Amino acid sequence: MKVDSSPDSYIGSVAGGPQKATAPAAAEASAAASTASAAKSQTGVTVTLSSSTTEARSVSGGDVFNADKVASMKAAIANGSFQVNAEAIADKMLANAAEMLGPRT
């Protein structure tokens, strides 16, 4: 894959195209002011979950991960005793690829 760094690349055209730096300090000051005003306008947002989402959260137990397992893995990595099971990782990658490339139902 070739990375195109020309100013006519797609990303440059989406982001407004190449622009020359005329006054970098003024541009930074104006960007900081607009960020500050945007932060002030978004002080509170109300989020409402659907009944199915609320039900799914209560059925799953609410815990997304096992904190004890994470702590033990972190300690094993820190002391150098963590063993990676390459076969299990490869099996999972192949299963995911088969699922993505498989027939759509």
TORMIDO-231500 format. One record per residue: x, y, z of N, C-alpha, C in turn. Coordinates in pm, 1 decimal. Last residue first. Example, Ala and Ser with C-alpha at 12.3 -4.5 7.8 and 13.67 -1.06 7.14 Angstrom:
{{1285.0, -225.0, 708.0}, {1367.0, -106.0, 714.0}, {1290.0, 3.0, 787.0}}
{{1319.0, -569.0, 780.0}, {1230.0, -450.0, 780.0}, {1320.0, -330.0, 780.0}}
END
This chain:
{{-2632.7, -1377.4, 603.6}, {-2767.5, -1434.9, 622.0}, {-2871.3, -1328.4, 629.6}}
{{-2348.0, -1407.9, 399.6}, {-2437.2, -1320.3, 475.5}, {-2573.9, -1384.5, 486.8}}
{{-2080.7, -1640.0, 428.4}, {-2203.7, -1594.2, 361.1}, {-2289.6, -1509.0, 454.5}}
{{-1762.5, -1508.3, 556.8}, {-1865.6, -1609.1, 533.9}, {-1988.5, -1550.9, 465.2}}
{{-1586.1, -1319.4, 634.2}, {-1586.2, -1355.6, 493.0}, {-1695.7, -1455.5, 456.4}}
{{-1631.7, -1299.3, 908.9}, {-1644.7, -1179.1, 824.5}, {-1655.9, -1214.3, 678.5}}
{{-1583.8, -1563.4, 991.2}, {-1714.5, -1501.8, 1016.5}, {-1735.8, -1380.2, 927.0}}
{{-1319.5, -1596.4, 917.9}, {-1420.6, -1681.5, 855.9}, {-1559.5, -1621.6, 874.0}}
{{-1204.0, -1409.2, 1092.4}, {-1192.7, -1389.9, 947.2}, {-1297.9, -1472.8, 874.0}}
{{-1263.7, -1528.2, 1339.9}, {-1316.9, -1394.8, 1307.0}, {-1312.9, -1368.3, 1157.1}}
{{-1117.1, -1766.2, 1314.9}, {-1262.1, -1771.8, 1332.7}, {-1326.8, -1637.8, 1298.1}}
{{-858.0, -1662.8, 1297.3}, {-913.9, -1737.6, 1184.7}, {-1065.8, -1746.5, 1194.5}}
{{-836.4, -1545.9, 1552.4}, {-824.2, -1462.1, 1432.9}, {-883.5, -1532.1, 1311.1}}
{{-861.1, -1774.5, 1714.1}, {-962.7, -1669.1, 1723.5}, {-957.8, -1577.8, 1601.1}}
{{-627.2, -1913.9, 1640.2}, {-759.3, -1974.5, 1621.3}, {-869.3, -1869.0, 1621.6}}
{{-430.2, -1729.0, 1723.3}, {-443.9, -1762.9, 1581.4}, {-581.1, -1824.1, 1552.7}}
{{-472.4, -1735.7, 2001.1}, {-488.5, -1610.0, 1928.2}, {-509.6, -1637.4, 1779.5}}
{{-410.2, -2002.4, 2056.1}, {-545.8, -1952.7, 2084.9}, {-572.7, -1822.6, 2009.1}}
{{-139.4, -2002.6, 1981.1}, {-234.5, -2090.5, 1912.8}, {-378.7, -2043.0, 1934.4}}
{{-15.2, -1829.3, 2160.4}, {-22.5, -1792.2, 2019.1}, {-124.1, -1877.0, 1943.8}}
{{-55.7, -1724.0, 2454.7}, {-95.8, -1847.9, 2388.1}, {-120.0, -1814.6, 2240.8}}
{{199.8, -1576.7, 2641.8}, {101.6, -1555.7, 2535.8}, {73.1, -1689.5, 2469.2}}
{{256.4, -1543.7, 2982.4}, {277.9, -1629.5, 2865.9}, {165.5, -1605.1, 2765.2}}
{{419.4, -1344.2, 3219.5}, {299.6, -1360.6, 3135.8}, {334.5, -1439.8, 3010.0}}
{{635.4, -1281.9, 3376.0}, {592.9, -1421.9, 3373.6}, {469.6, -1446.8, 3286.9}}
{{723.3, -1021.5, 3420.8}, {779.2, -1097.1, 3309.3}, {736.8, -1241.7, 3299.9}}
{{609.5, -853.3, 3601.0}, {722.9, -932.9, 3648.7}, {780.0, -1026.2, 3542.6}}
{{411.9, -729.1, 3441.0}, {513.1, -647.3, 3508.0}, {633.8, -730.0, 3552.3}}
{{253.7, -944.8, 3365.5}, {326.5, -869.4, 3261.6}, {440.0, -790.9, 3325.3}}
{{153.1, -1015.3, 3615.7}, {232.5, -1112.2, 3539.9}, {312.9, -1044.0, 3429.4}}
{{6.8, -784.3, 3681.3}, {121.4, -821.9, 3764.2}, {212.5, -919.3, 3689.4}}
{{-188.0, -797.7, 3482.1}, {-100.3, -680.6, 3488.9}, {25.0, -712.9, 3569.5}}
{{-315.5, -1034.7, 3555.2}, {-245.9, -1027.4, 3426.4}, {-148.2, -910.1, 3424.9}}
{{-424.3, -956.5, 3801.4}, {-325.7, -1064.6, 3798.5}, {-247.6, -1065.2, 3666.8}}
{{-598.6, -751.0, 3718.5}, {-489.2, -720.0, 3810.9}, {-382.2, -828.8, 3807.8}}
{{-775.7, -896.7, 3558.4}, {-697.7, -788.4, 3498.8}, {-577.6, -755.5, 3587.7}}
{{-889.0, -1061.4, 3751.3}, {-812.2, -1120.9, 3641.6}, {-723.2, -1016.2, 3575.3}}
{{-1018.7, -870.7, 3909.9}, {-914.1, -955.0, 3969.2}, {-825.6, -1016.2, 3860.4}}
{{-1208.6, -763.2, 3734.5}, {-1100.9, -678.0, 3784.0}, {-987.2, -759.9, 3844.3}}
{{-1347.8, -872.1, 3455.2}, {-1312.6, -924.9, 3586.1}, {-1190.1, -848.9, 3636.4}}
{{-1585.0, -660.3, 3283.7}, {-1459.3, -733.8, 3294.4}, {-1437.7, -777.2, 3438.4}}
{{-1840.2, -565.2, 3306.5}, {-1790.7, -589.1, 3172.3}, {-1662.7, -671.4, 3176.9}}
{{-2114.3, -612.1, 3510.1}, {-1968.9, -609.3, 3504.2}, {-1922.0, -648.4, 3365.5}}
{{-2393.8, -652.6, 3457.3}, {-2339.5, -518.6, 3468.2}, {-2188.4, -510.4, 3459.7}}
{{-2538.6, -878.0, 3414.1}, {-2473.3, -864.2, 3543.1}, {-2406.8, -729.3, 3562.2}}
{{-2694.3, -914.9, 3192.2}, {-2552.0, -946.4, 3180.8}, {-2477.6, -933.3, 3313.3}}
{{-2943.4, -818.6, 3272.2}, {-2926.0, -962.2, 3250.5}, {-2778.8, -999.2, 3251.5}}
{{-2909.6, -542.7, 3279.6}, {-2941.8, -611.7, 3404.1}, {-2921.7, -762.1, 3391.2}}
{{-2856.6, -485.4, 3010.7}, {-2756.2, -454.6, 3112.1}, {-2783.5, -528.4, 3241.4}}
{{-3095.3, -560.0, 2891.6}, {-2972.7, -631.8, 2856.8}, {-2862.9, -606.0, 2959.9}}
{{-3269.4, -365.0, 2999.7}, {-3289.9, -507.6, 3028.9}, {-3163.4, -587.6, 3001.7}}
{{-3166.2, -134.0, 2884.3}, {-3169.8, -146.7, 3029.4}, {-3184.9, -292.2, 3070.4}}
{{-3214.4, -195.6, 2616.4}, {-3078.2, -175.3, 2663.5}, {-3070.3, -190.9, 2814.3}}
{{-3492.7, -205.9, 2612.9}, {-3416.5, -325.6, 2577.6}, {-3271.4, -314.5, 2623.4}}
{{-3560.6, 57.1, 2678.1}, {-3595.6, -50.8, 2771.8}, {-3517.9, -177.9, 2740.7}}
{{-3289.9, 288.8, 2611.8}, {-3413.8, 219.4, 2576.8}, {-3439.5, 107.4, 2675.8}}
{{-3169.4, 562.7, 2805.3}, {-3150.9, 430.0, 2749.2}, {-3285.5, 366.4, 2719.0}}
{{-3093.9, 896.7, 2755.6}, {-3198.3, 804.4, 2796.7}, {-3175.8, 671.2, 2727.2}}
{{-2903.9, 1165.4, 2865.7}, {-2903.0, 1042.7, 2788.2}, {-3009.7, 950.6, 2844.0}}
{{-2849.7, 1506.3, 2848.8}, {-2932.6, 1401.9, 2905.2}, {-2934.7, 1282.4, 2811.1}}
{{-2570.9, 1703.0, 2915.8}, {-2642.9, 1630.0, 2813.2}, {-2722.3, 1519.6, 2881.4}}
{{-2422.1, 2012.8, 2992.9}, {-2497.9, 1896.6, 3037.1}, {-2575.4, 1834.5, 2923.4}}
{{-2251.1, 2195.6, 2864.9}, {-2233.7, 2169.3, 3006.5}, {-2309.4, 2045.7, 3053.3}}
{{-2160.2, 2303.8, 2608.1}, {-2198.2, 2165.2, 2630.2}, {-2181.0, 2127.3, 2777.0}}
{{-2066.5, 2562.6, 2603.2}, {-2203.0, 2541.3, 2556.7}, {-2251.0, 2398.8, 2581.4}}
{{-1801.7, 2542.6, 2688.2}, {-1897.6, 2609.3, 2774.4}, {-2041.4, 2580.1, 2732.6}}
{{-1685.0, 2420.0, 2468.0}, {-1687.4, 2347.8, 2595.0}, {-1789.1, 2410.0, 2689.6}}
{{-1705.4, 2622.1, 2277.9}, {-1778.1, 2497.1, 2255.4}, {-1789.0, 2419.2, 2385.3}}
{{-1533.1, 2811.0, 2384.2}, {-1675.5, 2844.1, 2375.8}, {-1759.3, 2719.3, 2352.2}}
{{-1290.1, 2670.5, 2362.2}, {-1339.2, 2711.7, 2493.5}, {-1487.6, 2743.7, 2489.1}}
{{-1269.6, 2646.2, 2084.6}, {-1276.9, 2526.4, 2167.9}, {-1333.0, 2560.4, 2304.6}}
{{-1247.4, 2913.2, 2008.1}, {-1365.1, 2838.0, 1964.0}, {-1381.0, 2710.1, 2044.7}}
{{-1003.5, 2979.3, 2130.0}, {-1125.0, 3050.4, 2169.1}, {-1248.9, 2971.5, 2127.8}}
{{-828.3, 2810.6, 1993.8}, {-844.3, 2795.4, 2138.0}, {-972.4, 2862.6, 2185.6}}
{{-850.8, 2917.3, 1735.6}, {-890.8, 2778.6, 1760.6}, {-913.5, 2755.3, 1908.6}}
{{-745.0, 3172.3, 1773.5}, {-884.5, 3160.3, 1732.8}, {-935.6, 3018.3, 1756.4}}
{{-483.5, 3104.6, 1843.9}, {-566.0, 3179.3, 1938.2}, {-712.9, 3166.1, 1902.6}}
{{-394.9, 2980.0, 1608.5}, {-399.7, 2904.5, 1733.9}, {-489.8, 2973.3, 1835.2}}
{{-410.6, 3196.0, 1431.0}, {-492.1, 3076.8, 1407.0}, {-505.4, 2994.6, 1533.7}}
{{-222.1, 3368.2, 1539.4}, {-361.4, 3411.2, 1532.8}, {-453.5, 3291.4, 1512.2}}
{{8.0, 3215.3, 1503.2}, {-32.3, 3254.0, 1638.0}, {-178.8, 3295.1, 1640.2}}
{{24.3, 3185.2, 1219.4}, {4.0, 3070.5, 1306.6}, {-42.0, 3108.2, 1446.5}}
{{-78.5, 3326.1, 956.9}, {-53.7, 3379.1, 1090.8}, {-76.4, 3266.4, 1190.4}}
{{-55.9, 3158.4, 733.4}, {-36.5, 3302.6, 720.8}, {-5.1, 3364.4, 855.5}}
{{14.8, 2869.4, 595.3}, {17.8, 2927.5, 729.5}, {47.4, 3076.0, 717.4}}
{{-210.8, 2759.1, 346.3}, {-81.9, 2817.4, 382.3}, {-93.2, 2880.1, 520.6}}
{{-370.9, 2447.6, 313.1}, {-380.7, 2588.7, 346.3}, {-243.3, 2638.4, 386.3}}
{{-518.5, 2197.5, 113.2}, {-397.9, 2254.4, 173.5}, {-415.3, 2403.7, 197.3}}
{{-857.8, 2108.4, 205.3}, {-746.3, 2130.2, 114.6}, {-627.7, 2190.3, 185.2}}
{{-1050.5, 2038.4, 374.8}, {-1052.9, 2175.7, 329.5}, {-935.5, 2209.0, 239.6}}
{{-1044.4, 1772.6, 428.6}, {-1018.2, 1863.7, 539.7}, {-1013.8, 2009.4, 495.9}}
{{-1073.3, 1659.8, 179.0}, {-1183.5, 1650.3, 273.8}, {-1167.7, 1751.7, 385.1}}
{{-826.2, 1708.2, 62.9}, {-944.9, 1767.6, 1.9}, {-1064.4, 1763.2, 95.5}}
{{-656.2, 1565.5, 229.6}, {-640.5, 1709.6, 218.6}, {-763.2, 1775.8, 159.8}}
{{-747.6, 1307.7, 176.8}, {-763.6, 1363.2, 310.8}, {-750.6, 1515.0, 307.2}}
{{-673.3, 1270.9, -93.4}, {-814.0, 1272.0, -53.7}, {-833.4, 1338.1, 81.8}}
{{-407.9, 1491.7, -203.0}, {-461.0, 1364.6, -156.8}, {-604.6, 1381.4, -109.0}}
{{-267.1, 1707.6, -290.2}, {-392.1, 1679.5, -359.0}, {-454.1, 1547.7, -313.5}}
{{-26.3, 1719.3, -163.3}, {-132.2, 1806.9, -112.6}, {-267.1, 1781.3, -180.2}}
{{100.2, 1384.3, -110.4}, {84.6, 1504.3, -192.3}, {-29.2, 1590.1, -138.7}}
{{152.5, 1149.7, 7.5}, {169.8, 1268.5, 89.8}, {154.7, 1396.8, 9.2}}
{{18.6, 837.0, 9.2}, {34.0, 955.9, -73.6}, {42.9, 1077.7, 16.9}}
{{145.7, 524.7, 51.7}, {93.9, 639.7, 124.2}, {124.1, 763.1, 41.9}}
{{58.8, 216.3, -86.6}, {138.4, 337.3, -99.0}, {69.7, 451.0, -23.7}}
{{83.8, -117.8, 0.0}, {0.0, 0.0, 0.0}, {88.1, 123.8, 0.0}}
END
